[in-house]
Amino acid sequence: MSDPKTKVLAIAGGICVALFAFAFVAAPHSCEWGLTAYFFSGVAALLALFATPLALRTDRTVLVRIGLGLGFAALGFAVWIGGLFAANVRIMCRLF
């Protein structure tokens, strides 16, 4: 797995799978700590997904690496929102 393209795809896939799985861990506790933890893990995942091609794909130009980072971040955002709804994370616990 020394190919940079394979490394980047494996790391990005692992981050997305971990974020989606964490939604199911955080969902039962969403009113106590789960929603906050899932929010901050999503932010960290988006930053990591954006930075991964910038750090590992040195065979490409900077503009291509930024484009890949934005694409991975968009995919991560879709996984983040998908996990939120698939795991049924409660956003509003109490109105009053």
C-alpha positions in Angstrom: 0.0 0.0 0.0 2.8 2.4 -0.8 0.8 4.1 -3.6 -0.3 7.6 -2.4 -3.7 7.3 -4.1 -4.4 4.0 -2.3 -3.3 5.4 1.1 -5.5 8.5 0.7 -8.5 6.5 -0.3 -8.0 4.0 2.6 -7.6 6.8 5.1 -10.6 8.8 3.9 -12.8 5.6 3.8 -11.7 4.8 7.3 -12.5 8.2 8.6 -16.0 8.1 7.0 -16.7 4.6 8.4 -15.6 5.6 11.9 -17.7 8.8 11.8 -20.8 6.9 10.6 -20.2 4.2 13.3 -19.8 6.8 16.0 -23.2 8.2 15.2 -24.7 4.9 16.5 -22.6 5.1 19.7 -23.6 8.7 20.3 -27.3 8.4 19.4 -28.6 6.8 22.7 -26.8 9.5 24.7 -27.6 12.4 22.4 -29.3 14.5 25.1 -26.4 14.1 27.6 -23.2 14.2 25.6 -23.8 12.4 22.3 -24.9 15.3 20.1 -22.0 17.5 21.2 -19.5 14.7 20.8 -20.9 13.8 17.4 -20.7 17.4 16.3 -17.1 17.9 17.3 -16.1 14.5 15.8 -17.7 15.5 12.6 -15.8 18.8 12.5 -12.5 16.9 13.2 -13.4 14.4 10.5 -14.0 17.1 7.9 -10.7 18.8 8.8 -8.9 15.5 8.5 -10.6 14.6 5.2 -9.6 18.0 3.8 -6.0 17.7 5.0 -5.3 14.1 4.0 -4.8 14.7 0.2 -2.8 17.8 1.0 -0.4 15.8 3.1 -0.1 12.6 1.2 -0.7 13.3 -2.5 2.5 15.1 -3.2 2.6 13.8 -6.7 -0.1 16.3 -7.7 -0.2 20.0 -7.9 -1.5 22.1 -5.0 -4.7 23.0 -6.8 -5.5 19.4 -7.5 -4.8 18.5 -3.9 -7.1 21.3 -2.7 -9.8 20.1 -5.0 -9.4 16.5 -3.7 -9.6 17.8 -0.2 -12.8 19.7 -0.9 -14.3 16.7 -2.5 -13.4 14.4 0.4 -14.8 17.0 2.8 -18.0 17.1 0.9 -18.2 13.4 1.0 -17.5 13.5 4.7 -20.3 16.1 5.2 -22.7 13.7 3.5 -21.7 10.8 5.7 -21.9 13.1 8.7 -25.5 14.1 8.0 -26.4 10.6 6.8 -25.2 9.2 10.2 -27.1 11.8 12.0 -30.4 10.7 10.5 -29.6 6.9 10.1 -28.7 6.6 13.8 -31.6 8.9 14.8 -29.5 11.3 16.8 -31.9 13.6 18.7 -31.2 17.3 17.9 -33.8 18.7 20.2 -34.3 17.1 23.6 -36.5 19.5 25.4 -38.4 22.5 24.3 -38.8 24.1 27.7 
